[in-house]
């Protein structure tokens, strides 16, 4: 009987130790779980100006997707059998960063004329390591402005840079630059023809500073070619009359441009009040002397 009680007690002790160890391990594992980082890359090429990559790092924490800030990202140009380091960038407070290239010649395509760019995050105490690779081809947009029968037209051609072949049946967006975001000039989709071209008439009057406008012809976030943009500057807008009151004396001007009536009237009122106060004080002294 005593042996059976001892065996039961020993079994219960071992069971308790096992359960306690399991709970401790699970708690430790949960406290040390790292969050997953998701990377996104957008390739942007502005004709005759610059090439850059818009990179964003996000993570889902407590069922909310947030930007991962202040993490170091390494960029590599992936070739057939080698990987060339391009540099490092650090994400901002929103998890975003931009990596600029002097031009597309700064990186090399593989044997199929495909460019491969890899972004790598080595991980830290809070987040797991992550990587993202994009593949894209090099496309060009050649755009110009012509006038025919008093109507302005934008003629743009989309071509594959490596083969010089026109790219057919793709949508090009025509828009004009504005302060916060570009203004699209048409809701209708502009598809390129068999020559990779569009012929877009500019209708209506578009206001611009001194009549100057900057048009954009954009291939937006294409699966193969990324975002490609061509700019056209032309003085064909309606001049905006600048109604600045910076050098005038107005209520919202700086202190040295205060309106004259605000300088004169308050000072007259202040002097008048002080005059009344001084007059009353003098009369009080006179009354006080006369009482003796």
C-alpha positions in Angstrom: 0.0 0.0 0.0 2.8 2.4 0.9 4.6 1.6 -2.3 1.5 2.4 -4.3 1.1 5.8 -2.5 4.8 6.5 -3.2 4.4 5.7 -6.9 1.4 8.0 -7.1 3.2 10.8 -5.4 6.2 10.4 -7.6 4.0 10.4 -10.7 2.2 13.6 -9.6 5.6 15.3 -8.9 6.9 14.4 -12.4 3.6 15.5 -14.0 3.7 18.9 -12.2 7.4 19.4 -13.2 6.6 18.6 -16.9 3.6 20.9 -17.0 5.5 23.7 -15.3 8.3 23.4 -17.8 5.9 23.4 -20.7 4.2 26.6 -19.5 7.5 28.4 -18.9 8.7 27.5 -22.4 5.5 28.6 -24.1 5.6 31.9 -22.2 9.3 32.5 -23.1 8.6 31.6 -26.7 5.7 34.1 -26.9 7.7 36.9 -25.3 10.5 36.3 -27.8 8.3 36.0 -31.0 9.6 38.4 -33.7 7.3 40.2 -36.0 7.3 39.6 -39.8 8.4 42.5 -42.1 6.9 42.9 -45.5 8.8 44.8 -48.1 7.4 46.5 -51.2 9.4 48.1 -54.1 8.2 50.4 -56.9 10.6 51.2 -59.7 10.2 54.8 -61.2 12.0 56.2 -64.2 11.7 59.9 -65.2 12.9 60.3 -68.7 16.2 62.4 -69.0 16.2 63.1 -65.3 16.5 60.3 -62.7 15.7 56.7 -61.7 14.7 55.7 -58.2 13.1 53.0 -56.2 10.3 53.7 -53.7 10.7 51.2 -50.8 8.3 50.6 -47.9 8.6 48.2 -44.9 5.5 47.3 -43.0 4.5 44.8 -40.3 1.3 43.7 -38.8 1.3 44.2 -35.1 -1.8 43.8 -32.9 -3.9 43.4 -36.0 -2.7 46.7 -37.4 -0.4 47.3 -40.3 2.2 49.9 -39.5 5.4 51.2 -41.1 8.6 49.9 -39.7 10.9 52.8 -39.0 14.6 53.2 -38.7 15.7 49.8 -40.1 18.7 49.3 -42.4 18.0 47.9 -45.8 20.6 46.6 -48.2 20.1 46.7 -51.9 21.7 44.3 -54.5 21.8 44.1 -58.2 21.1 40.4 -58.9 22.7 38.9 -62.1 22.7 35.4 -63.5 25.3 34.1 -61.0 26.5 37.2 -59.0 25.0 39.7 -56.6 26.4 43.3 -56.7 25.9 45.5 -53.6 24.4 48.9 -54.5 24.3 50.4 -51.0 22.2 50.8 -47.9 19.2 53.0 -46.9 17.3 53.6 -43.7 13.5 53.8 -43.5 11.8 57.0 -42.1 9.1 57.2 -39.5 6.5 55.9 -41.9 8.7 52.9 -43.0 9.4 54.5 -46.3 12.6 55.2 -48.1 13.9 56.2 -51.6 17.0 54.8 -53.3 18.2 57.0 -56.1 20.3 55.9 -59.1 22.2 58.3 -61.4 20.7 56.4 -64.3 19.7 52.9 -65.2 23.3 52.2 -66.5 24.3 52.1 -62.8 22.9 48.6 -62.7 23.2 45.7 -65.1 20.5 43.4 -66.7 20.8 39.7 -66.9 21.2 37.7 -70.0 17.5 38.1 -70.9 17.7 42.0 -70.6 15.8 41.8 -67.3 16.8 44.0 -64.4 16.7 42.3 -60.9 16.9 44.3 -57.7 16.8 42.8 -54.3 16.2 44.5 -51.0 17.3 42.7 -47.9 16.7 43.2 -44.2 18.9 41.2 -41.9 16.5 41.3 -39.0 16.9 42.6 -35.4 15.7 41.9 -31.9 12.1 42.9 -32.9 11.7 41.8 -36.5 12.6 38.7 -38.6 14.8 39.0 -41.6 13.1 39.7 -44.9 13.8 40.2 -48.5 12.1 41.3 -51.7 13.2 41.1 -55.3 11.6 42.9 -58.3 12.2 42.2 -61.9 11.7 44.9 -64.6 12.5 45.8 -68.2 13.7 49.2 -69.5 11.1 51.2 -71.3 11.3 54.7 -72.8 8.6 57.3 -73.4 9.3 59.9 -76.0 6.8 62.8 -75.8 6.4 66.1 -77.6 3.9 68.9 -78.0 2.6 70.0 -81.4 0.0 72.5 -82.5 -2.3 71.6 -85.4 -5.2 73.8 -86.5 -4.9 75.9 -83.4 -5.3 72.8 -81.2 -2.4 71.5 -79.0 -1.6 67.8 -79.1 0.7 65.6 -77.0 2.2 62.9 -79.1 3.9 60.1 -77.0 5.6 56.9 -78.0 6.3 53.9 -75.7 9.1 51.6 -76.7 11.2 48.8 -75.2 14.7 50.2 -74.7 16.5 46.9 -75.2 14.8 45.9 -78.5 13.6 49.3 -79.7 10.2 47.7 -80.4 7.0 49.6 -79.8 4.9 48.5 -76.8 1.3 48.1 -78.0 -2.1 48.2 -76.1 -0.7 49.8 -72.9 -2.4 52.7 -71.0 -0.5 56.0 -70.9 -1.9 58.7 -68.6 -1.6 62.4 -69.5 -1.7 64.7 -66.6 -0.4 68.2 -65.6 1.7 68.9 -62.5 0.0 70.6 -59.6 1.2 71.6 -56.1 -0.1 68.5 -54.2 -0.9 65.9 -56.9 -1.0 65.8 -60.7 -4.3 66.6 -62.4 -5.4 64.0 -65.0 -6.7 65.6 -68.2 -9.0 62.8 -69.2 -10.9 60.0 -67.6 -10.8 58.0 -70.9 -8.0 55.4 -71.1 -5.4 56.2 -73.7 -4.1 52.9 -75.2 -1.0 52.8 -77.4 -1.5 51.8 -81.0 0.5 49.3 -83.0 3.3 51.9 -83.2 3.3 52.3 -79.4 1.9 55.8 -79.8 -0.9 58.0 -78.5 -2.2 61.3 -79.9 -3.8 63.3 -77.1 -5.6 66.7 -77.7 -5.4 69.2 -74.9 -8.8 70.7 -74.5 -9.9 73.6 -72.4 -7.9 76.3 -70.7 -5.5 75.2 -68.0 -4.2 77.8 -65.6 -0.5 78.0 -64.8 1.9 80.4 -63.2 2.9 82.9 -66.0 1.1 80.5 -68.3 3.7 77.8 -67.9 2.6 74.2 -67.6 4.4 70.9 -67.0 2.7 67.9 -68.6 3.4 64.3 -67.6 2.9 61.2 -69.8 3.0 58.2 -67.4 3.0 54.5 -67.7 1.8 53.6 -64.2 3.2 50.7 -62.1 3.4 48.3 -65.0 4.1 44.6 -64.1 7.0 44.5 -66.6 8.3 48.1 -66.9 7.4 49.7 -63.6 6.5 53.4 -63.6 7.9 55.5 -66.5 7.3 59.2 -66.9 8.1 61.8 -69.5 7.8 65.5 -68.8 6.9 68.3 -71.3 7.1 72.0 -70.3 5.1 74.4 -72.4 3.8 78.0 -72.1 0.3 77.2 -73.3 -1.6 77.8 -70.0 -3.8 80.6 -68.9 -1.6 83.0 -66.8 -2.5 83.2 -63.2 -2.6 86.7 -61.8 -0.7 86.7 -58.6 -2.6 88.6 -56.0 0.1 88.8 -53.3 -0.2 91.4 -50.6 3.2 90.6 -49.1 4.5 94.2 -49.5 1.2 95.9 -48.6 0.0 97.1 -45.2 -2.8 94.6 -44.3 -4.1 93.0 -41.2 -2.1 89.8 -41.8 1.1 91.5 -42.7 4.3 91.4 -40.5 4.8 93.9 -37.8 6.8 96.3 -40.0 3.9 96.4 -42.4 1.1 97.2 -39.9 -1.7 99.4 -41.4 -1.4 103.1 -40.5 -4.8 103.3 -38.8 -3.8 100.5 -36.4 -0.8 102.6 -35.5 -2.6 105.9 -35.1 -6.0 105.1 -33.6 -4.7 102.9 -30.7 -2.0 105.5 -29.8 -4.6 108.3 -29.8 -6.9 106.3 -27.5 -4.0 105.4 -25.2 -2.8 109.1 -25.0 -6.4 110.2 -24.4 -6.8 107.7 -21.5 -3.6 108.8 -19.9 -4.6 112.5 -20.4 -7.9 111.9 -18.5 -6.0 110.0 -15.7 -3.5 112.9 -15.3 -6.3 115.4 -15.3 -8.1 113.6 -12.5 -4.9 113.3 -10.4 -4.2 117.0 -10.8 -7.7 117.9 -9.7 -7.5 115.6 -6.7 -4.3 117.4 -5.6 -6.1 120.8 -6.0 -9.1 119.6 -4.0 -6.8 118.2 -1.3 -4.9 121.6 -1.0 -8.1 123.6 -1.0 -9.4 121.6 2.0 -6.7 123.0 4.2 
